[in-house]
Amino acid sequence: MEKLIRFTISDLSKITNHRSGEIKYGEKMAVVPKEYDVISYLKICEPQFVLLGIPEDIGIRANFGRPGADSAWESAIKSIANLQHNRFNKGTQILVLGQLDVHKEMEEVQNLDFHNTEDRKKMNELVVQIDKEVVHIITQIVKAGKIPIIIGGGHNNAYGNIKGTALAKGKPINAINFDAHSDFRILEGRHSGNGFSYAFEEGFLKKYFIFGLHESYTSKSVLTELKTLQDKVQFNTYDEINIRREKDFEAELEYANSFINTDFYGIEIDLDAIPNIPSSAMTISGFSVEELRRFIYYFGCNTNASYLHICEGAPSLDNEKNNHLVGKLIAYLVSDFIKAKGILLV
């Protein structure tokens, strides 16, 4: 794992706000010791959950989105490190692996212009390079019997998560995506809008459910494509659940579960589905944070749930005084997922 920047005990200490009478996650979470190689340690360590950061926004730029998602990992890991370790939350369940080294790729993309065809091709190529690294790391984590929690980057990384998990499991997997958009766009070069369509086309994604699609921001061509794939790809819309009240949120959780729970599946979360959360495609209308937390807990309470991916959040786009809030939200979501899976691991 040459492209992995390993997290250290020193790194944890620097971001943990130590306070007398309290025990924080940062004091209990594990890292890979210097004397071990990553793959060997993954196989023998006790924590079941492995945190991986992907600090990039190249896939978003290649999809004509607002950059900033590269800042989510740093914000999130600081908030996670300062969660309280108590009878509800156990920091000992987490191994902080580290972050993907994308410094070179991020430097290359700074002067590229999406409107320039050749520059856009370069962005697509950079996303493919990141894909390969994500696939490799996720494959090793899942092969070791651990559950990856991937934070940061664009939704382009769904491809690597799905492919890596499928390779480790030895068969295609399913996925459920809490998102305002399908990210099932045409295969026009890799970007944040087609991670699922590429994974599906290449045979790594078997069944796919999109939860809460926004009707006004989904193209006719995508809707037509989804209709032709109803046996493999299904969706509901935010509008029919929370606006027209044609469908019930809880009932839709059950329906989506019946569709994907036939095999291993990944849980994908795009923070642009939540109103006023700084992201590449920030919205003012959508599901509440509480509904998202309920969603993650519901789908986490299943042995087939194989990973959690939280993406597109962009703390650097927030008000300077509140740019810690995206990280705090991600910490809540990570904690909810671990609590859900913890029920099954006891």
JOLINMO-V454568 format. One record per backbone hydrogen bond with DSSP energy under -0.5 kcal/mol. NH is the residue of the N-H (numbers start at 1). CO is the residue of the C=O. If there is no record, write none. Layout:
BEGIN
<<NH/CO> <NH/CO>>
END
This chain:
BEGIN
<<4/1> <5/3> <5/99> <6/4> <7/97> <12/8> <13/9> <14/10> <15/11> <16/12> <16/13> <17/15> <18/16> <22/19> <25/83> <26/81> <27/24> <28/25> <29/25> <30/94> <33/31> <36/33> <41/37> <42/38> <43/39> <44/40> <44/41> <45/41> <48/93> <49/93> <50/147> <51/49> <51/95> <52/149> <53/98> <54/151> <56/54> <61/57> <62/58> <63/59> <63/60> <64/61> <65/60> <66/280> <71/68> <72/69> <75/71> <76/72> <77/73> <78/74> <79/75> <80/76> <81/77> <82/78> <82/79> <83/80> <85/23> <86/84> <86/89> <91/89> <93/90> <94/91> <95/49> <96/30> <96/94> <97/51> <97/95> <98/51> <99/5> <100/53> <101/3> <102/100> <106/102> <107/103> <108/104> <109/105> <110/106> <110/107> <112/109> <114/112> <116/113> <117/115> <120/116> <121/117> <122/118> <123/119> <124/120> <125/121> <126/122> <127/123> <128/124> <129/125> <130/126> <131/127> <132/128> <133/129> <134/130> <135/131> <136/132> <137/133> <138/134> <139/135> <140/136> <141/137> <142/138> <143/139> <144/140> <145/142> <146/141> <147/48> <148/146> <148/306> <149/50> <150/308> <151/52> <152/310> <153/69> <157/154> <158/155> <159/156> <161/157> <162/158> <163/159> <164/160> <165/161> <166/162> <167/163> <168/164> <169/165> <170/166> <171/166> <173/204> <174/264> <175/207> <176/266> <177/209> <178/176> <178/268> <179/177> <179/211> <185/193> <188/186> <188/189> <192/59> <194/191> <196/183> <197/183> <198/194> <199/195> <200/196> <201/197> <202/198> <203/200> <204/199> <205/199> <206/173> <206/204> <208/232> <209/175> <210/234> <211/177> <211/209> <212/210> <213/236> <214/180> <215/213> <217/214> <218/215> <223/219> <224/220> <225/221> <226/222> <227/223> <228/224> <229/225> <229/226> <230/227> <232/229> <233/229> <234/208> <236/210> <238/213> <239/213> <241/237> <242/238> <243/238> <243/239> <244/239> <245/239> <246/240> <247/240> <252/248> <253/249> <254/250> <255/251> <256/252> <257/253> <258/254> <259/255> <260/256> <261/257> <263/260> <265/304> <266/174> <267/307> <268/176> <268/266> <269/309> <270/178> <271/269> <271/311> <273/270> <274/271> <275/287> <276/283> <277/274> <278/276> <280/312> <282/279> <283/274> <287/273> <292/288> <293/289> <294/290> <295/291> <296/292> <297/293> <298/294> <299/295> <300/296> <301/297> <302/300> <305/302> <306/265> <306/304> <307/265> <308/148> <309/267> <310/150> <311/269> <311/309> <312/153> <314/278> <316/68> <317/314> <318/315> <322/319> <323/320> <325/322> <328/324> <329/325> <330/326> <331/327> <332/328> <333/329> <334/330> <335/331> <336/332> <337/333> <338/334> <339/335> <340/336> <341/337> <342/338> <343/339> <344/340> <344/341> <345/341> <346/342>>
END
